[in-house]
């Protein structure tokens, strides 16, 4: 599904970014603006984000990122490359495991970013980034939260699988579109 189609389904007109940030000025075309939220900064999720952020035409899609460096401190090189290419990046400490205090801090930070900036689509990636993105979007009054699981954690089974399944059943109500990257999703 095209990002423009997702924005249309969400009932938003492409806004670009706020002029005060200097990302796009008055009279410039207004591409669809997407905030990607990602905790899992390694493996396939990392490659997917790098391909999307650097591969989409910036005249049509303006990407920005919220990411964590906790899992892979080497992702800082990618952050710097994005910034050199003009992609806004906020580094927020997110943990892979469920950690209520740390998760609330990350949720507050992402909510603040969404209240201060203007995005057409909030796109959460993997379990933690997806949950924080969708909750922050709701808290900030944002209408278009998209989620790409990059493998559902509840598919692993066990007690943690049951917990993740329950969380996902609640969070799916906050999701405008679910974008799968594999048949298992």
N, C-alpha and C positions, 0 to 999 in steps of 0.2 A: 504494500500500500504506500502510495506517495505521501510525503509529509504534508504537502499542500492539501491532499484529500483528508488527512487526519485533522488539520486545522479547520477545514470546512465542516467536517462532521462535528467538531467541537463548537461550531457556531462563532468562530473568531475570524476576524480579518487579519491578515498578516500585518504586524505592527513594526517590524524592524526592532531596533533598540532605542532606548531613550536618547534624545539628542544630547542631554547633559553628559553622557558618558563618552561622547565623541565617536561612537561606533558607527552611527549613520546619521546624516544630517537631513534637514528639511529639503524636500525636493528630490532626494535620492529615492530609488525604488525601495519598496518595503518587502524584503524577503520574509519568509516564515522564520521566526526566531525560536530556537529550541535550546532548553537547558537540559543537559545530560547530567544525571546524578549517578555516581559510580563508586562503590567501595571496592569491588573486586578488580584491582588494577593489574592483573596478570592473566596469562593464558588467552583463551579465545575471546573473553570479554574485552580485554585490553586491545587485542587486534581489531575487534569489531569497532570499538570507539575510535581508534586511530584511523581506520579506513573511512569511517563516516565523517569524522570531523575534518579530515584533510581531503577527502574525496568528493564531497558534495560541492556544487557550484555556489560560492558565497553570494552571488547575485540572487540566488533563489532560496538558499537556506543559510541562516546565520546561527552558528553553533556557539554555545558557551558550556562550560563544564564545572561541576562540583565534584571533587574527587578526594580520596584519602591516600596518604602515602604510607599508612601503617603496614599494610600487607606487603608492599613492594616499594621500599625507599627509592629504588632505581627509576620509578615512574616519574620522579622529579625531572628527569631529562625530557620526558614527553611533555610535562607541564610547561617547561621552558620553551620547547619547540612550538607548542600551541600558542603560547603568549607572543613569541616572535612573529608568528603568522597572524597575529591580531585576534586570537580567540581568547575571550575572557575566561579565566580559571580561578576558582576559589578552592583552596585546600581546606577541607573540614575533616577532623579526626573521626573516622568511623571504624568500628570493630566488626570483624566477621561474626563473632559469636553474639548471642543476645546478651546485652549489658545495659540494663535499664537506665542507669545514670548517664553513661556515655551516649546511649541512643537518644535520650532526651536532649542532651547538649547538641548533638548533631542535628536533630529535628528542629531545634530552636534556631540554629544557624542557617539552615536551609530555608526555613520559613521566613527569616529576616531577609535573606537574599531575594526571595520571591516577592516580598512586600516592597522592596526597594527598587527592583528591576522589573522590566516588562518583557514577558516571554509569551509566545503563542502556545507553545507545547512544553510540558515538563515531562521528560523521558527518563524514567528510572530503570536501571540495569541491575540484574541479579537480585537475590533476595533482600539484602540489606539496603542497597541503593534504591531498589524498587519500593520497598516499604517506606523508607524515609521520604522519597520523592512524592509518593501519593499522599501520605499524611501531611506533609508540608504544603502541598498544593491545596489540599482541603482547608487547612488552617489559614492559608493566605487568601482564600476565596478564589482560587484559580480553577477554571472550568475544564481544562484539558490535560489530564494526566495519562500518560502512556507507559506501559510496562513491558519490558523484554526480560523474561526470566533467565535466559542463558542456562537453562536446566533448573527445574523446580526442586528445591531442597527436600520437599516431602516425598519425592520419588525414591529416596534412599530408604525409607521405612523407619521402623523403630519409634521410640518415644519422641525423639526430636522431629521425626517425620510427621507424627501426629500433631505436635505443637505447630510446626510450620504450616500444615494443612489448615488448621483452625485459623491461624493468622491470615493466611491467603484467602480463605473464604470471607473473612471480614473485609480485607483490603480490596477484593475484586469489585466491591461496590463503589470504590473510589477511582476505578479505572475506566477511562473512556475507550481505550483500545489496548489489546494485548497482542504484541508482535512476537511470534515464535521464530526461533532460528533453527529448529529441528523438528522432525516429526514426533518425537517423544513429548514435546511440549504441547 
